[in-house]
């Protein structure tokens, strides 16, 4: 309920017993005062209709009875009937504008809540002129700022069309908190479902939405070839229990889930964050992720970033900006049981967090655009949705309100944005076809709030000789600065993987599995790339044995030169680590060229390029006795030399196990 600043003072004034001191009223008609006091007593007892009737009887006898008007204003406020509250308070001000100065503030709040922003500003302005309470004046100035913001925002709406996720996802129950994989093929939602379906069918909305009659569980829906969400189903395995599970987040590939569990036997506080993994047999039993994420206080609403390393969450712990803040922790490792654990706890700071409450963090796949809810930043009322971006120094920019009608006077939380960056999903009960329940909706995200689009690469990893599926580890690193952008792990059951690819950069992509030669790939997304064309890649890893080769896709040279391009450092450091992890192998570094130029020229060029790689590895700790190098010129092409694309394939550096 929205409360005016002087609500409690007004209640105290109106419920005082004036029976023995009737001269304190603005009138002295005993019969009228009796009606008023009967109305006041009925209101205090919760009998709203009788209270309203008695107070209007008093006003019928004495139209200027201002105390009855003010008490009616409080009554309408308690019922959130803002228009009636504004009407009766305006009547009170017209009767005697100095009787109770805070009436101006209350009338301003009523007008604001009713969406009458010009009248709200007028009343707050009058209150500033007449009041001498500095704290109250400060709140009035804040409300003038807020009303001005809301008025301008509502008058400049975004063109938003909400689209239901469909009958496969939505029902007569409450559906909320959508989580979507990077390929937009899988959606998990929280559903508040009845413990006794027969009782719900009989009683319906008469049942209170508490844990006695309802429980939160996770459901999943898959998209068909046209992108339509199909009939949802309860998640299989040990994830759903008789307790409540909610506020979940999926990893980009959909194989990991973090969620909120409250009041569990292994919890550290009132609500904690838990982990579960997808297997061929369903989801694993939830595991508390432990410290430093969970504390004896309240932790909730996790979001596992597409970088595969960062867990954002909400906590009421101290050390932040106040209220509930957004925190993040970094993946520190994975136990032998496959459970991730975290370290490097960090508060997102005062630019994002406020003295109020922040909720539902979501970092987009681009790694730099954050969406969240807050009631501490300037907004429409309640929890509003905001966006902040990382600048070139890694700092968060001033949050931007997502505007109207995305934000309203209600609470908006739980927004997620697709990897492509063009569509957002959230839950609302404000649409005609929600049947009074929360449903999942999507909308096209306005350009002002779009992140940089991200693609993805997905496929399967297997043994190149036997076809056995392998759970590979993946790294995506920037060739510009060597920064690890994303880490991921493929499924140990299917060998399948999905790795996000933020646009705007060139990346080295590595897949490896113990006992196998790593895979080297390159993705150059520095130009314009269609976001609706993801990459599909099946990778056959070769066992580490004599003769196995890998093409080093991210070793580059200047044109017609054997000078290593600085970008090559990222890949060559991977080779250094590979040699350290496999101390008993020897390698041959092989240089190859296209057929442009003479045979002698290309033979020398390829030899020199292979030697440059040799020298780099030796300078970085690899024993020279473990390496050889050789140039082959254009004698071993792997593609045609008749096209530029083919010649580019032939210009390569390979590593062969000796």
TORMINU-900994 format. One line per field, with one value per residue (C-alpha): residue in one letter; x, y, z. Coordinates in nm, 4 decimals. Each point is the difference from the previous one (the first is absolute). Layout:
N
residu (A ...)
u (X ...)
v (Y ...)
w (Z ...)
REM end
This chain:
658
residu (X X X X X X X X X X X X X X X X X X X X X X X X X X X X X X X X X X X X X X X X X X X X X X X X X X X X X X X X X X X X X X X X X X X X X X X X X X X X X X X X X X X X X X X X X X X X X X X X X X X X X X X X X X X X X X X X X X X X X X X X X X X X X X X X X X X X X X X X X X X X X X X X X X X X X X X X X X X X X X X X X X X X X X X X X X X X X X X X X X X X X X X X X X X X X X X X X X X X X X X X X X X X X X X X X X X X X X X X X X X X X X X X X X X X X X X X X X X X X X X X X X X X X X X X X X X X X X X X X X X X X X X X X X X X X X X X X X X X X X X X X X X X X X X X X X X X X X X X X X X X X X X X X X X X X X X X X X X X X X X X X X X X X X X X X X X X X X X X X X X X X X X X X X X X X X X X X X X X X X X X X X X X X X X X X X X X X X X X X X X X X X X X X X X X X X X X X X X X X X X X X X X X X X X X X X X X X X X X X X X X X X X X X X X X X X X X X X X X X X X X X X X X X X X X X X X X X X X X X X X X X X X X X X X X X X X X X X X X X X X X X X X X X X X X X X X X X X X X X X X X X X X X X X X X X X X X X X X X X X X X X X X X X X X X X X X X X X X X X X X X X X X X X X X X X X X X X X X X X X X X X X X X X X X X X X X X X X X X X X X X X X X X X X X X X X X X X X X X X X X X X X X X X X X X X X X X X X X X X X X X X X X X X X X X X X X X X X X X X X X X X X X X X X X X X X X X X X X X X X)
u (0.0000 0.1274 0.0041 -0.0090 0.2523 -0.2494 -0.2239 0.0792 -0.0299 -0.3355 -0.1176 0.1079 -0.1818 -0.3164 -0.0252 0.0526 -0.2940 -0.1591 -0.3229 0.0744 0.1356 -0.2343 0.1179 0.3187 -0.1961 -0.0524 -0.3772 -0.2111 -0.3094 -0.0228 -0.2044 0.2497 0.2926 -0.1720 -0.0189 0.3658 0.1073 -0.2060 0.1760 0.3386 -0.0669 -0.1235 0.3156 0.2173 -0.1847 0.0591 -0.3630 0.0733 -0.3508 -0.1611 0.2746 -0.0490 -0.3776 0.0240 0.2568 -0.2148 -0.3009 0.2091 0.0894 -0.3603 -0.0889 0.3117 0.1583 0.2919 0.0918 0.3672 0.0961 -0.2455 0.1551 0.3523 -0.1033 -0.1724 0.3236 0.1873 -0.2642 0.0303 0.3782 -0.0160 -0.2078 0.2357 -0.2948 0.2133 -0.2610 -0.2481 0.2809 0.1045 -0.3588 -0.0758 0.3376 -0.0483 -0.3395 0.1702 0.2569 -0.2722 -0.1826 0.2980 0.3474 0.1759 -0.1838 0.2594 0.2900 0.1206 -0.3264 0.1770 0.2664 -0.2580 -0.2020 0.3198 0.0637 -0.3599 0.0262 0.3341 -0.1396 -0.3023 0.2246 -0.1048 0.3506 -0.0800 -0.2305 0.2639 0.2658 -0.2432 -0.0740 0.3652 0.0863 -0.2629 0.1305 0.3525 -0.1337 -0.1904 0.1921 0.2945 0.0967 0.3397 -0.0035 -0.3477 0.1013 0.2941 -0.2395 -0.2303 0.2889 0.0871 -0.3589 0.0004 0.3115 -0.1586 -0.3341 0.1796 0.2003 -0.3097 -0.1992 0.2713 0.0495 -0.3706 -0.0339 0.2852 -0.0802 0.1789 -0.1948 -0.0240 -0.2161 -0.0062 -0.0223 -0.1126 0.2340 -0.3076 -0.2206 0.2874 0.1649 -0.2786 -0.3033 -0.2499 0.2866 0.2733 0.2974 0.3016 0.3784 0.0867 0.3518 0.1020 0.3011 0.2184 -0.1483 -0.3559 -0.0959 -0.0608 -0.1955 -0.0287 -0.2620 -0.1180 -0.3627 -0.2045 -0.2035 -0.2605 0.0982 -0.3535 -0.1214 -0.3527 -0.0303 0.1324 -0.2539 -0.2761 0.1184 0.2226 0.0833 -0.1518 0.3169 0.2752 0.3266 0.2065 0.2073 -0.2945 -0.1913 0.2653 0.3613 0.2481 0.1472 0.1972 -0.1450 0.1702 -0.1180 0.1785 -0.0421 -0.1027 0.1569 -0.2186 0.1087 -0.3332 0.0186 -0.1396 -0.1891 0.1959 0.0925 0.1203 0.3777 0.1040 0.2510 0.0615 -0.0256 -0.3677 -0.0973 -0.2933 0.1643 0.0013 0.2516 0.0091 0.1883 0.2192 0.2666 0.1305 0.3500 0.0197 -0.0010 -0.2794 0.2072 0.0392 -0.2643 0.0278 -0.3119 -0.1353 -0.1011 -0.1370 -0.0258 0.1805 0.1791 0.3411 -0.0589 0.2355 -0.2657 -0.3619 0.0518 0.3052 0.1208 0.0152 0.1459 -0.1226 0.1366 -0.1794 0.0767 -0.1431 -0.2039 -0.1436 0.1261 0.2284 -0.0931 0.0436 0.3243 0.0502 0.2779 0.1318 0.2153 0.0794 -0.3213 -0.2311 -0.0024 -0.2283 -0.1914 -0.2127 0.1375 -0.2205 -0.0573 0.3242 0.1054 0.2826 0.1683 0.0595 0.3735 -0.0268 0.1817 -0.2073 -0.2952 -0.2068 -0.2459 -0.1942 0.0991 -0.1066 0.3477 0.1890 0.2860 -0.2117 -0.2000 -0.2965 -0.3153 0.0384 0.2971 0.1309 0.3191 0.2120 0.2374 0.2470 0.0256 0.2979 -0.0227 -0.2124 -0.0032 0.0532 -0.3784 -0.0444 -0.1215 0.1354 0.1331 0.0692 0.2297 0.0965 -0.3209 -0.0754 -0.2774 -0.0967 0.0391 -0.1891 -0.0536 -0.2329 -0.1003 -0.1905 -0.1211 -0.3217 -0.0376 0.1386 -0.1335 0.0264 0.3422 0.0529 0.3300 -0.0464 0.2118 0.1993 0.1593 -0.0545 -0.3744 -0.1709 -0.3770 -0.1434 -0.2888 0.0193 -0.2169 0.2955 0.0586 -0.2437 -0.2945 -0.3696 -0.0764 0.0754 0.2747 0.0989 0.2219 0.3311 0.2983 0.3666 0.2991 0.3677 0.2172 0.3453 0.1522 -0.2303 -0.2145 -0.3796 -0.1697 -0.2924 -0.3039 -0.2697 -0.3680 -0.1569 -0.2919 -0.3715 -0.1839 0.2756 -0.0053 -0.3242 -0.1106 0.0177 0.3096 0.1912 0.2661 0.1579 0.0804 0.2204 0.1256 0.0781 0.3565 -0.0941 -0.0935 -0.3228 -0.2563 -0.0715 -0.2095 -0.1654 -0.3085 -0.3033 -0.3604 -0.0977 -0.1405 -0.3590 0.0750 0.1911 -0.3210 0.1146 0.3226 0.3567 0.0995 0.3161 0.0174 0.2607 0.0436 0.2365 0.2584 0.0214 0.3271 0.0904 0.0270 0.1493 0.3309 0.2590 -0.1264 0.1656 0.0157 0.0895 0.1774 -0.1468 0.0815 0.1435 0.3477 0.1112 0.3043 0.1160 0.0924 -0.2774 -0.2877 -0.0407 -0.1501 0.2265 -0.0768 0.2384 0.1032 -0.0328 0.1735 -0.0814 0.2760 0.0343 0.2837 0.0270 0.0945 0.0081 -0.2909 -0.2067 -0.3486 -0.1839 0.0692 -0.2343 -0.0220 -0.1779 -0.2410 0.1670 -0.3049 -0.0405 0.3207 -0.2164 0.1053 -0.1176 0.2284 -0.1133 0.1886 -0.0236 0.0140 0.2599 0.3213 0.2322 0.0373 0.2123 -0.2232 0.1487 -0.1522 0.1991 -0.0395 0.2657 0.2049 -0.0915 0.1549 -0.1907 -0.2165 0.0833 -0.2642 -0.0378 -0.3081 0.0357 -0.3146 0.1515 -0.2184 -0.3723 -0.1196 -0.3614 -0.1159 -0.2397 0.2852 0.1646 0.2925 -0.0275 0.3174 0.0627 0.3500 0.1932 0.2861 0.3071 0.1637 0.3510 0.2090 0.2649 -0.1228 -0.2950 -0.0136 -0.1837 -0.0229 0.0851 -0.2757 0.1087 0.3652 0.0339 0.2835 0.0421 -0.0523 0.3012 0.1796 0.0920 -0.0516 -0.2629 -0.3127 -0.0565 -0.3360 0.1872 0.1038 -0.3402 0.0284 0.3700 -0.0486 -0.2537 0.2687 0.2395 -0.2588 -0.0659 0.3701 0.0153 -0.3023 0.1475 0.3715 0.0791 -0.0894 0.2079 -0.1486 0.0714 -0.0991 -0.0906 -0.0379 -0.2083 -0.0721 -0.2148 0.1522 0.0356 0.3691 0.2814 0.0485 0.3297 -0.1491 -0.2926 0.2223 0.2199 -0.3034 -0.1660 0.3259 0.0547 -0.3581 0.0296 0.3301 -0.1698 -0.2529 0.2828 0.1889 -0.3058 -0.0718 0.3637 0.0085 -0.3048 0.1340 -0.0367 0.3179 0.1471 0.0851 -0.3738 -0.0631 0.0899 -0.1144 -0.0262 -0.1380 -0.1865 -0.0767 -0.3030 0.0739 -0.2794 -0.3163 -0.3256 -0.2178 0.0048 0.2411 -0.2392 -0.2021 0.0923 -0.1943 0.1907 0.3370 -0.0840 -0.0624 0.3354 0.1896 0.0230 0.2118 -0.0481 0.1276 0.0657 0.0728 0.3327)
v (0.0000 0.3512 0.2104 0.3775 0.1710 0.1010 -0.3064 -0.1088 0.3530 0.0263 -0.3306 0.1140 0.3303 -0.1527 -0.2832 0.2139 -0.0108 0.3412 -0.1084 0.1919 0.3016 0.0632 0.3593 -0.1343 -0.0871 0.2569 -0.0300 -0.0333 -0.1890 -0.3018 -0.2139 0.0599 -0.0742 -0.3249 -0.1108 0.0877 -0.1963 -0.3013 0.0149 0.0361 -0.3022 -0.2091 0.0885 -0.0978 -0.3342 -0.0606 0.0524 0.2197 0.0210 0.1000 0.2525 0.1626 0.0119 0.1668 0.2546 0.1067 0.0284 0.2415 0.1965 0.0050 0.1776 0.2198 0.0344 0.1927 -0.2674 -0.0192 -0.2770 -0.2331 0.0858 -0.0733 -0.3300 -0.0977 0.0869 -0.2373 -0.2680 0.0266 -0.0025 -0.3271 -0.1462 0.1448 0.1841 0.2911 0.1941 0.0057 0.0927 0.2908 0.1193 0.0089 0.1532 0.2698 0.0702 0.0300 0.2437 0.2079 0.0072 0.1076 -0.0183 0.0775 -0.2479 -0.2768 0.1115 -0.3587 -0.0475 0.1653 -0.2693 -0.2782 0.1469 0.0120 -0.3675 -0.0885 0.1892 -0.1661 -0.3458 0.0794 0.1072 0.3657 0.1425 0.3691 0.0053 -0.1890 0.2618 0.2781 -0.1505 -0.0752 0.3562 0.1446 -0.2201 0.1357 0.3535 -0.0681 -0.2640 0.0691 -0.3638 -0.0403 -0.3816 0.0015 0.2725 -0.2135 -0.2855 0.2361 0.1213 -0.3624 -0.0656 0.3030 -0.1380 -0.3453 0.1287 0.2156 -0.3033 -0.2218 0.2643 0.0440 -0.3771 -0.0763 0.2781 -0.1541 -0.3731 -0.2711 -0.1966 -0.3322 -0.2949 -0.2817 -0.3470 -0.2934 -0.2989 -0.2026 -0.2663 -0.2446 0.2193 0.2052 -0.1295 0.1008 -0.0357 0.2513 -0.0339 0.2200 0.0364 -0.1199 -0.1295 -0.0594 -0.1676 0.1905 -0.1865 0.0865 -0.3657 -0.0625 0.1983 -0.0803 0.1778 -0.0010 -0.1092 0.0452 -0.3184 -0.1382 -0.2813 -0.1374 0.0508 -0.1166 0.2535 0.2732 -0.0935 0.0322 0.3084 0.1779 0.3577 -0.0490 -0.1832 0.2209 -0.0161 -0.1428 -0.3146 -0.1819 -0.0160 0.0783 -0.0740 0.1392 -0.2444 0.0207 -0.0757 -0.0141 0.0794 -0.0494 0.2083 -0.1588 0.0799 0.3114 0.1265 -0.0764 -0.1272 -0.3507 -0.1565 0.0362 -0.2939 -0.0414 -0.0239 -0.3597 -0.1193 0.1138 0.3757 0.0546 -0.0884 0.0501 0.3286 0.3158 0.0401 0.3291 0.2996 -0.2224 0.0712 -0.2262 -0.0083 0.1046 -0.3650 -0.1028 -0.2640 0.1836 0.1595 0.2214 0.0850 0.1236 -0.2362 0.1167 -0.1703 -0.3174 -0.2290 0.0841 0.3734 0.2507 0.2728 0.0758 -0.0443 -0.1425 -0.0632 -0.3603 -0.1821 -0.2874 -0.1541 -0.1545 -0.3643 -0.2715 -0.1098 0.3398 0.2730 -0.0808 0.0519 0.3680 0.0942 0.3122 0.2006 0.1054 0.2947 0.2652 0.0156 -0.1181 0.1471 -0.0163 0.2860 0.0095 -0.0965 -0.0413 0.0587 -0.1347 0.0578 -0.2042 0.2068 -0.1284 0.0342 -0.3260 0.1502 0.2692 -0.0458 0.3116 -0.0084 0.2076 0.0137 0.1917 -0.0324 0.3013 0.1695 0.1247 0.3121 -0.0968 -0.2046 -0.2896 0.0380 -0.1705 -0.1969 -0.2223 -0.2899 -0.1661 -0.3714 -0.1333 -0.3652 -0.3106 -0.2838 -0.3626 -0.0363 0.2671 0.2760 0.3523 0.2119 0.3722 0.2705 0.3656 0.1424 0.3531 0.2554 0.1736 0.3369 0.3232 0.0624 -0.3026 -0.0640 0.2513 0.0403 -0.1622 -0.3497 -0.1435 -0.3202 -0.2469 0.0714 -0.1192 0.0504 -0.0418 -0.2349 0.3004 0.0114 0.3723 0.0767 -0.0473 -0.0003 0.0102 0.1226 0.2700 0.2226 0.2212 0.1630 0.2482 -0.1970 -0.0356 -0.1420 -0.3308 -0.2063 0.1308 -0.1608 0.1689 -0.0474 0.0806 -0.0626 -0.0524 0.2770 -0.0493 0.0048 -0.2732 0.2378 -0.0042 0.3010 0.1889 -0.2343 0.0886 -0.0569 -0.2226 0.2391 -0.0373 -0.2319 -0.2486 0.1561 0.0907 0.0861 -0.3743 -0.2076 -0.1122 -0.2647 -0.3006 0.1340 -0.2145 0.0916 -0.2463 -0.0444 0.1768 0.3002 0.0766 -0.1607 0.0059 -0.2329 0.0698 -0.0825 0.2230 -0.0201 0.3223 -0.1436 -0.0887 -0.3623 -0.0807 -0.1167 0.1888 -0.1999 0.0835 -0.1158 0.0037 0.2649 0.1190 0.3276 0.1521 0.1940 0.3691 0.0971 0.2253 -0.3011 -0.2629 -0.1606 -0.0950 -0.3176 -0.3315 -0.3114 -0.3481 -0.3104 -0.3380 -0.3562 -0.3228 -0.1152 -0.3576 -0.2237 0.0331 -0.3680 -0.1768 0.2496 -0.0130 0.3251 0.2183 0.2721 0.2678 0.3169 0.3196 0.3371 0.3063 0.2615 0.3445 0.0144 0.3710 -0.0209 -0.3697 0.0372 -0.3111 0.0935 -0.3274 -0.3381 -0.2939 -0.3758 -0.2398 -0.2690 -0.3155 -0.1966 0.1239 0.1893 0.2923 0.3575 0.3579 0.2998 0.3615 0.2223 0.3735 0.2123 0.2663 -0.1950 -0.2680 -0.3078 -0.3078 -0.2991 -0.3053 -0.3371 -0.2596 -0.3215 -0.1788 -0.2400 0.1697 0.2589 0.3273 0.1510 0.3514 0.2219 0.3648 0.2218 0.3484 0.1932 0.3473 0.0914 -0.0273 -0.3569 -0.1176 -0.0972 -0.2553 -0.2103 -0.1843 -0.2354 -0.3787 -0.1944 -0.3672 -0.0545 -0.3231 0.0115 -0.2107 -0.2070 0.1183 -0.2453 0.0115 0.1501 0.1930 0.3567 0.3206 0.3090 0.3110 0.2245 0.3017 0.0248 0.2991 0.1668 0.3305 -0.0221 -0.1546 -0.0085 -0.2451 0.2659 -0.1287 0.2122 0.1014 -0.1790 -0.3308 0.0216 -0.1277 -0.3274 -0.0509 0.0341 -0.2821 -0.2114 0.0849 -0.1196 -0.3130 -0.0867 0.0525 -0.2235 -0.2711 -0.0062 -0.3261 0.1021 0.1481 0.2086 0.1089 0.3551 0.0099 0.3041 0.0005 0.2647 0.0527 -0.0113 0.3734 0.0563 -0.2361 -0.3395 0.1071 0.3192 -0.1828 -0.2758 0.2575 0.1956 -0.3079 -0.1124 0.3409 0.0175 -0.3424 0.1140 0.3161 -0.2172 -0.2236 0.3016 0.1385 -0.3292 -0.0394 0.3543 -0.0831 -0.3078 -0.2916 -0.2050 0.0243 -0.3711 -0.0730 0.1885 -0.0065 0.2228 -0.0327 0.1961 -0.1685 0.2985 -0.0740 -0.3702 -0.1168 0.1991 -0.0878 0.2091 0.1476 0.2812 0.1311 0.2144 0.2436 -0.2098 -0.3114 0.1751 0.1294 -0.3591 -0.1087 0.2720 -0.1688 -0.1112 -0.3515 -0.1883 -0.3731 -0.2449 -0.1756)
w (0.0000 -0.0796 0.3160 0.0279 0.2221 0.2669 -0.0065 0.3544 0.1381 -0.1730 0.1480 0.3471 -0.0364 -0.1408 0.2544 0.3071 0.2402 -0.0089 0.1705 0.3157 -0.1813 -0.2894 -0.0259 -0.1627 -0.3154 -0.2722 0.0615 0.3159 -0.1247 0.2319 -0.2406 -0.2821 0.2306 0.1027 -0.3644 -0.0384 0.3075 -0.1077 -0.3357 0.1676 0.2232 -0.2941 -0.1933 0.2953 0.0087 -0.3693 -0.1055 -0.3005 -0.1484 0.3292 0.0666 -0.3391 0.0504 0.3439 -0.1120 -0.2958 0.2326 0.2041 -0.3135 -0.1156 0.3247 0.0053 -0.3513 0.1502 0.2585 -0.0999 0.2458 -0.1740 -0.3368 0.1243 0.1548 -0.3256 -0.1791 0.2285 -0.0538 -0.3793 0.0305 0.1921 -0.2850 -0.2658 -0.1537 -0.1068 -0.1974 0.2897 0.2378 -0.2214 -0.0401 0.3736 0.0937 -0.2639 0.1557 0.3404 -0.1348 -0.1623 0.3328 0.2120 -0.1567 0.3299 0.2269 -0.0517 -0.2231 -0.0697 -0.1918 -0.2928 0.0082 0.0311 -0.2859 -0.2057 0.0706 -0.0887 -0.3295 -0.0762 0.0717 -0.2164 -0.2880 0.0182 -0.0039 -0.0554 0.3046 0.1995 -0.0823 0.0898 0.3435 0.0791 -0.1027 0.2354 0.2798 -0.0491 0.0394 0.3223 0.1962 0.2299 0.0714 -0.1662 -0.0156 -0.1502 -0.2442 -0.1120 -0.0767 -0.1860 -0.2166 -0.0701 -0.1050 -0.2294 -0.1661 -0.0285 -0.1344 -0.2546 -0.1122 -0.0201 -0.1868 -0.2624 -0.0281 -0.0458 -0.2567 -0.2023 -0.0008 -0.1923 -0.2572 0.1824 -0.0954 0.2514 -0.1522 0.2114 0.0161 -0.0886 0.1514 0.0108 0.2644 0.1597 0.1895 0.2688 0.2505 0.0721 -0.2374 0.0525 -0.0046 -0.3537 -0.0775 -0.3616 -0.1586 -0.2475 -0.2967 0.1133 -0.0165 0.3702 0.2582 0.3708 0.2095 0.3585 0.0435 0.3179 -0.0140 0.2450 0.2309 -0.0391 -0.3606 0.0841 0.2808 -0.2294 -0.2669 0.2591 0.1904 -0.2538 0.0976 0.3453 0.1044 0.1462 -0.1966 0.2840 0.0534 0.1595 -0.3276 -0.2655 -0.0812 -0.2522 -0.2503 -0.3220 -0.3419 -0.3376 -0.3524 -0.3330 -0.3140 -0.3293 -0.3372 -0.0262 0.3415 0.1695 0.3563 0.0388 0.2927 0.3192 0.2210 0.3554 0.0238 0.0539 0.2568 0.3562 -0.0485 0.0846 0.3561 0.2372 0.0986 -0.2095 -0.2814 -0.1860 -0.1453 -0.2171 -0.2580 -0.2760 -0.1381 -0.3648 -0.1116 0.2384 0.1831 0.3318 0.2179 0.3058 0.1985 0.3321 0.2778 0.3351 0.3372 -0.1060 0.2446 -0.1502 -0.0368 0.1585 0.0281 -0.0752 -0.3746 -0.1770 -0.3536 -0.1229 -0.2987 -0.2183 -0.3214 -0.2954 -0.0776 -0.2216 0.3011 0.0926 0.2308 0.2916 0.3638 0.0977 0.1766 0.2104 -0.1696 0.3420 0.1012 -0.0962 -0.2040 0.2788 0.3509 0.3075 -0.1651 -0.3186 -0.3436 -0.3049 -0.3730 -0.1484 -0.3592 -0.1492 -0.2667 -0.3523 0.0670 0.1966 0.2990 0.1689 0.2350 0.0689 0.2894 0.2517 0.3664 0.3103 0.1561 0.1274 -0.1775 -0.2885 -0.0706 0.2175 -0.0362 -0.2421 -0.2350 -0.3121 0.0644 -0.2194 0.0601 -0.2369 -0.0676 0.1959 -0.1009 -0.0319 0.2520 -0.0944 0.0207 -0.2660 0.2338 -0.0638 0.2866 0.0019 0.1331 -0.0637 0.1453 -0.1192 0.0461 -0.3251 0.1707 0.0402 -0.3690 -0.0155 0.3612 0.2136 0.3573 -0.1230 -0.1444 -0.3215 -0.1550 -0.2898 -0.1551 -0.3581 -0.1806 -0.3733 -0.2123 -0.1245 0.3462 0.0450 0.0147 0.3363 0.0573 0.3511 0.2139 0.2642 0.2143 0.0911 -0.3385 -0.1487 -0.1337 -0.0622 0.3453 0.1666 -0.1621 -0.3443 -0.2622 -0.0781 -0.2283 0.0583 -0.2260 0.0724 -0.1395 -0.1532 0.3502 0.1304 0.2075 0.0032 -0.1552 0.1519 -0.0174 -0.2529 0.0754 -0.2681 -0.0245 -0.0539 -0.0582 0.0896 0.3464 0.1761 0.3521 0.0766 0.0744 -0.3089 0.0599 -0.1673 -0.3487 -0.2265 -0.3472 -0.2778 -0.1238 -0.3245 0.2131 -0.1835 0.2300 0.3744 0.2155 0.3338 0.2037 0.0503 0.1150 -0.1719 -0.3234 -0.0795 -0.0830 0.3195 0.1740 0.3076 0.0253 -0.0901 -0.3485 -0.2100 -0.2723 -0.2478 -0.1841 -0.2526 0.1958 -0.1030 -0.1655 0.2947 0.2295 -0.2282 0.0867 -0.2560 -0.1665 0.0720 -0.2118 0.1138 -0.1172 0.0816 -0.0905 0.1346 0.1043 -0.0543 -0.0285 -0.3625 -0.0123 0.1924 -0.0156 0.3791 0.1315 0.2133 0.2541 -0.1215 0.1779 -0.2039 0.0130 -0.2074 0.0199 -0.1511 -0.2525 0.0698 0.3676 0.0919 0.2421 0.0595 -0.1131 0.0594 0.1554 -0.0406 0.0277 -0.2318 0.1125 0.1304 -0.1160 -0.3567 -0.0764 -0.1091 0.0691 -0.0500 0.0403 -0.0371 -0.2443 0.0799 -0.3126 -0.0617 0.0519 -0.1317 0.2163 0.0461 0.0698 0.1705 0.0855 0.1915 0.1955 0.2107 -0.2093 -0.3280 -0.2263 0.0345 -0.2742 -0.1209 -0.1595 -0.0969 -0.0032 -0.1437 0.0945 -0.0228 -0.2985 -0.0605 0.0354 -0.0319 0.3483 -0.1437 -0.1382 0.2894 -0.0452 0.0105 0.0604 0.0691 0.1371 -0.0200 0.2504 -0.0726 0.2753 0.0890 -0.1996 -0.2659 -0.3249 0.1464 -0.1298 0.0842 -0.2147 0.2038 -0.1330 0.2024 -0.1000 -0.2324 -0.1887 -0.1727 -0.3765 -0.1791 0.3351 0.2715 0.2695 0.2450 0.0281 0.3671 -0.0108 -0.0258 0.3643 0.1160 -0.1933 0.0618 0.3750 -0.0305 -0.1652 0.2845 0.2532 -0.2049 0.0046 0.3766 0.0561 -0.2232 0.0921 -0.1827 -0.3553 -0.2796 -0.2804 -0.3549 -0.1007 -0.3674 -0.2264 -0.3202 -0.2646 -0.3074 -0.3502 -0.0561 -0.0769 -0.0807 0.1578 0.1549 0.1431 0.1624 0.1332 0.1742 0.1242 0.1465 0.1650 0.1559 0.1258 0.1638 0.1571 0.1364 0.1826 0.1232 0.1346 0.1768 0.1754 0.0993 0.1389 0.2106 0.1716 -0.2439 -0.0207 -0.3510 0.0148 0.0010 -0.3268 -0.3655 -0.2849 -0.3768 -0.2940 -0.2827 -0.2203 -0.2190 -0.0406 0.2326 -0.0814 0.1762 -0.2309 -0.3490 -0.0805 -0.2656 0.2473 0.2760 0.2506 -0.1023 0.0131 0.3503 0.1083 -0.1386 0.1898 0.3377 0.2934 0.1359 0.3018 -0.0339 0.2807 -0.0522)
REM end
